[in-house]
Amino acid sequence: MCEDRKCVEEVVDDYLKSLLRPQSANEKFKLFQDNEEEDEEIDEKTVTNSYLFTEILIKRILNADLDLDFIFEDLKSKLGNSHPIVIFLKELLEE
């Protein structure tokens, strides 16, 4: 679990790099590992990290002119519809 913004930035960068290397696409990132069990409740730290991840990801997407829809679908398939990152991105896409 990340404790600061720099850590979350590294996770975002690792995630984006994984999209360029399909062989590593199944890697688990530290931000996503804490709530692997579906029955486990999402805690405040996970929501905070998810919000930061989404904020940083959007900035990286805009700066690099990446396909937000592709990234959204990839995260949805890896994390599920109810993960905070997916929910935050879905809200942004609907705006």
C-alpha positions, 0 to 999 in steps of 0.5 A: 500500500502506498503511503505517499504521492510519489509511490502512487506516481511510480505505480501509475508509471509501472501500470502504463509501462505494463501496457507497452509490455504485454508479457507483464500485463498480468503483474500485480501492482502494489496499489491493487494488491491489498484488496484481492478478496472480494468480501474485503471492505475497501478502506480509506487508504485504498480510496485515497490511493485510488483517487491519487492514482486516477488523478495522476493517470489522467495527467499522464494520459493527457500529456502523452495523448493516450487512449482513455477508453482503452485504459479504462477497459483494461483497468475494469477487466483487471480490477472489476466494476466496483473498484474505486479507480474504475468508478472514478474513471467512469465518472470522468468519462461520463462528464 
